[in-house]
Amino acid sequence: MEKIKFQSEDGIIEFFVEEQTTVAGITYLLVSDSQDDEANAYIMKDVSEEGSEEASYEMVEDDELVAISKVFEQMLDDVDLEM
């Protein structure tokens, strides 16, 4: 499983990439904070500027979170995402 690093206000945070999808031209990542069965999962949205050399992601919230989590649940039959 791929492990990626994110720069946050609190420093560098590492996540495991569980899955990736594109909806309406926007790339989303399903990431987790560990490889354990009870890991915390987050959905990150690519908000990079066009032509940027570095990717920029932000956490998905509210209605968008509900919609995109359903997409990931369909992709991952054996995973139950709880909010």
Residue pairs with C-beta under 8 A, 6 or more apart in sequence:
1 16
1 17
1 18
1 35
2 16
2 17
3 14
3 15
3 16
3 17
4 14
4 15
4 17
4 31
5 12
5 13
5 14
6 12
6 13
6 14
6 15
6 44
6 57
15 31
15 32
15 33
15 42
15 44
16 31
16 32
16 33
16 34
16 35
16 39
17 29
17 30
17 31
18 30
18 31
18 32
18 41
18 76
18 79
19 29
19 30
19 72
19 75
19 76
20 27
20 28
20 29
20 30
21 27
21 28
21 30
21 68
21 71
21 72
21 75
22 28
23 68
23 71
26 45
26 46
27 45
27 46
28 43
28 44
28 45
28 46
28 60
28 68
28 71
28 72
29 43
29 44
29 46
29 57
30 41
30 42
30 43
30 72
30 76
31 41
31 42
31 43
31 44
32 39
32 40
32 41
32 42
33 39
33 40
33 41
33 42
34 40
41 81
42 59
42 60
43 59
43 60
43 65
43 68
43 69
43 72
44 57
44 58
44 59
44 60
45 57
45 58
45 59
45 60
45 64
45 68
46 55
46 56
46 57
47 56
47 57
47 58
48 54
48 55
48 56
48 57
49 56
60 68
65 83
66 83
69 81
69 83
72 79
72 81
73 79
73 80
73 81
